[in-house]
C-alpha cells in the first residue's frame, strides 16, 4: 500500500494505537470532495470506529483516525448513523485515545 508523506512522517503514534485496537472490517465507504488540491478522498469507516482515508486518484493512504462520535455522525446527515460504531467511538473518546 502506498502511503502519503503526511502519513509516514506524522502518524506513527496513532498507527501504533490503531494496531492495538485493531482496524476492524469495512462498515461503510464514502467519497468526499472538500476541494483539496489533490482531489477527492475515499473515507472508509470500520467496525472498530476507525476512519481510513485514501486519495481517490492515487489510492495513497492519507491518514487513519480513531474516530470521535461527531466524526462518524458527519457522514450521516440524515441522523441515521450506526449506533454500534458511535458507541465504540464514544469509548475511544472516554479513553482519550483519539486526539
ABEGO torsion letter per residue (X at the ends): XBBBAAAAAAAAAAAAAAAAAEAEBBABBBBBBAGBAAEBBBBBBBAAGBBBBBBAAAGBBABBBBBBAAAAAAABAAGBBBAAAAAAAAAAAAAGAAX
